[in-house]
């Protein structure tokens, strides 16, 4: 995982959690038991499968 600033990290996790809450399919094959979309978005970001990027 790239070293993101805390602002980039929270923006990416928030945007992906929003997508998941609107019905976007998870991008990981085996989904562990998560209690929220935010936890799932964090896991996807740590695994490097999140479909978003930071452009400077």
Backbone as ProteinMPNN parsed JSONL, in Angstrom:
{"seq_chain_A": "XXXXXXXXXXXXXXXXXXXXXXXXXXXXXXXXXXXXXXXXXXXXXXXXXXXXXXXX", "coords_chain_A": {"N_chain_A": [[0.849, -1.188, 0.0], [0.507, 2.205, -0.801], [2.03, 5.067, 0.729], [-0.161, 7.07, 2.072], [-1.375, 10.363, 2.863], [-3.114, 11.322, 5.866], [-5.414, 12.563, 5.066], [-5.78, 11.858, 2.375], [-6.084, 9.097, 2.717], [-8.442, 8.936, 4.3], [-10.242, 10.095, 2.527], [-10.221, 8.298, 0.336], [-11.108, 5.915, 1.586], [-13.599, 6.778, 2.5], [-14.91, 7.425, 0.074], [-14.967, 4.923, -1.207], [-16.427, 3.423, 0.666], [-18.853, 4.701, 0.464], [-19.56, 4.007, -2.173], [-19.87, 1.23, -1.818], [-22.008, 1.227, -0.03], [-24.031, 2.012, -1.681], [-24.483, -0.183, -3.174], [-22.406, -1.258, -4.709], [-20.384, -3.956, -5.863], [-18.274, -5.936, -3.717], [-14.697, -6.025, -4.062], [-13.063, -8.089, -3.398], [-12.414, -11.56, -3.216], [-12.865, -13.525, -1.082], [-14.805, -12.617, 1.468], [-14.305, -11.392, 4.583], [-15.991, -11.305, 7.804], [-17.456, -8.357, 8.187], [-18.544, -5.465, 9.961], [-19.292, -3.067, 8.971], [-19.473, -0.835, 6.118], [-17.296, 0.822, 5.986], [-15.211, -0.564, 7.266], [-14.898, -2.661, 5.45], [-14.12, -1.196, 3.183], [-11.662, -0.164, 4.098], [-10.231, -2.548, 4.329], [-10.17, -3.367, 1.635], [-8.605, -1.295, 0.578], [-6.186, -1.722, 1.933], [-5.516, -4.175, 0.835], [-5.024, -3.433, -1.73], [-6.808, -3.369, -3.87], [-8.65, -1.468, -4.399], [-10.536, 0.616, -6.534], [-9.659, 3.269, -6.973], [-7.631, 6.238, -7.208], [-5.042, 8.532, -6.214], [-4.476, 11.656, -7.498], [-2.086, 14.057, -8.017]], "CA_chain_A": [[0.0, 0.0, 0.0], [1.226, 3.458, -0.885], [1.931, 5.901, 1.922], [-1.086, 8.179, 1.878], [-1.581, 11.243, 4.004], [-4.361, 10.967, 6.553], [-6.52, 13.147, 4.303], [-5.972, 10.992, 1.213], [-6.583, 7.818, 3.209], [-9.845, 9.061, 4.699], [-11.023, 10.373, 1.323], [-10.351, 7.058, -0.418], [-11.956, 4.994, 2.337], [-14.958, 7.333, 2.494], [-15.496, 7.303, -1.261], [-15.25, 3.506, -1.476], [-17.514, 3.012, 1.561], [-20.075, 5.248, -0.135], [-19.88, 3.146, -3.31], [-20.36, -0.041, -1.28], [-23.329, 1.435, 0.572], [-25.003, 2.163, -2.771], [-24.668, -1.468, -3.84], [-21.268, -1.705, -5.516], [-19.918, -5.266, -5.397], [-16.927, -5.96, -3.119], [-13.667, -6.399, -5.023], [-12.261, -9.181, -2.883], [-13.113, -12.834, -3.39], [-13.33, -14.039, 0.199], [-15.151, -11.467, 2.29], [-14.402, -11.651, 6.016], [-17.177, -10.755, 8.446], [-17.292, -6.951, 8.552], [-19.771, -4.902, 10.504], [-19.64, -1.816, 8.295], [-18.873, -0.597, 4.807], [-16.012, 1.48, 6.195], [-14.231, -1.618, 7.528], [-14.662, -3.357, 4.181], [-13.353, -0.28, 2.328], [-10.294, -0.14, 4.619], [-9.617, -3.825, 3.969], [-9.897, -3.319, 0.198], [-7.486, -0.377, 0.366], [-4.974, -2.391, 2.41], [-5.216, -5.246, -0.111], [-4.616, -2.816, -2.985], [-7.76, -3.647, -4.953], [-9.613, -0.371, -4.487], [-10.442, 1.166, -7.896], [-9.489, 4.717, -6.913], [-6.241, 6.651, -7.08], [-4.812, 9.93, -5.849], [-3.75, 12.383, -8.533], [-1.603, 15.326, -7.446]], "C_chain_A": [[0.889, 1.244, 0.0], [1.069, 4.232, 0.421], [1.068, 7.119, 1.612], [-1.057, 9.1, 3.082], [-2.892, 10.844, 4.664], [-5.582, 11.498, 5.808], [-6.828, 12.295, 3.064], [-6.595, 9.66, 1.627], [-8.071, 7.91, 3.554], [-10.737, 9.358, 3.502], [-11.256, 9.108, 0.51], [-11.28, 6.073, 0.288], [-13.4, 5.482, 2.321], [-15.647, 7.173, 1.142], [-15.855, 5.847, -1.574], [-16.377, 2.988, -0.589], [-18.854, 3.516, 1.027], [-20.516, 4.393, -1.321], [-20.48, 1.823, -2.832], [-21.761, 0.108, -0.695], [-24.418, 1.601, -0.482], [-25.155, 0.886, -3.598], [-23.539, -1.939, -4.731], [-20.776, -3.05, -4.978], [-18.529, -5.161, -4.76], [-15.922, -6.501, -4.128], [-12.731, -7.483, -4.51], [-13.082, -10.456, -2.936], [-13.714, -13.338, -2.089], [-13.561, -12.864, 1.14], [-15.23, -11.886, 3.748], [-15.657, -10.979, 6.59], [-16.906, -9.329, 8.909], [-18.624, -6.4, 9.023], [-20.175, -3.603, 9.805], [-18.956, -1.732, 6.93], [-17.499, 0.036, 4.944], [-14.92, 0.44, 6.448], [-13.891, -2.375, 6.253], [-13.835, -2.482, 3.238], [-11.903, -0.195, 2.787], [-9.553, -1.416, 4.226], [-9.262, -3.854, 2.479], [-8.701, -2.414, -0.099], [-6.173, -1.026, 0.797], [-4.55, -3.522, 1.46], [-4.805, -4.711, -1.485], [-5.561, -3.049, -4.151], [-8.78, -2.516, -5.149], [-9.439, 0.34, -5.84], [-10.288, 2.69, -7.951], [-8.008, 5.041, -6.795], [-6.176, 8.137, -6.751], [-3.972, 10.564, -6.947], [-3.371, 13.742, -7.969], [-1.777, 16.46, -8.418]], "O_chain_A": [[1.889, 1.312, 0.714], [0.079, 4.062, 1.133], [1.516, 8.071, 0.973], [-0.75, 8.669, 4.194], [-3.687, 10.109, 4.08], [-6.67, 10.931, 5.917], [-7.991, 12.045, 2.747], [-7.513, 9.16, 0.976], [-8.862, 7.059, 3.147], [-11.884, 8.911, 3.469], [-12.37, 8.869, 0.043], [-12.142, 5.467, -0.348], [-14.323, 4.686, 2.148], [-16.826, 6.826, 1.075], [-16.914, 5.57, -2.136], [-17.201, 2.194, -1.044], [-19.868, 2.826, 1.131], [-21.7, 4.088, -1.465], [-21.479, 1.354, -3.379], [-22.601, -0.779, -0.848], [-25.593, 1.358, -0.207], [-25.868, 0.872, -4.602], [-23.696, -2.928, -5.446], [-20.756, -3.259, -3.765], [-17.698, -4.378, -5.219], [-16.265, -7.343, -4.958], [-11.708, -7.762, -5.135], [-14.295, -10.436, -2.726], [-14.923, -13.554, -1.997], [-12.613, -12.198, 1.555], [-16.118, -12.651, 4.124], [-16.299, -10.174, 5.914], [-16.211, -9.115, 9.903], [-19.687, -6.807, 8.555], [-21.275, -3.095, 10.024], [-18.003, -2.455, 6.639], [-16.627, -0.19, 4.105], [-13.822, 0.551, 5.903], [-12.728, -2.694, 6.006], [-12.938, -2.986, 2.563], [-10.998, -0.156, 1.953], [-8.386, -1.368, 3.837], [-8.182, -4.311, 2.104], [-7.873, -2.746, -0.947], [-5.161, -0.896, 0.108], [-3.358, -3.789, 1.305], [-4.29, -5.463, -2.312], [-5.153, -2.937, -5.307], [-9.673, -2.625, -5.989], [-8.313, 0.633, -6.243], [-10.753, 3.321, -8.9], [-7.221, 4.213, -6.335], [-7.125, 8.888, -6.979], [-2.894, 10.073, -7.284], [-4.229, 14.49, -7.499], [-1.425, 17.598, -8.108]]}, "name": "protein", "num_of_chains": 1, "seq": "XXXXXXXXXXXXXXXXXXXXXXXXXXXXXXXXXXXXXXXXXXXXXXXXXXXXXXXX"}
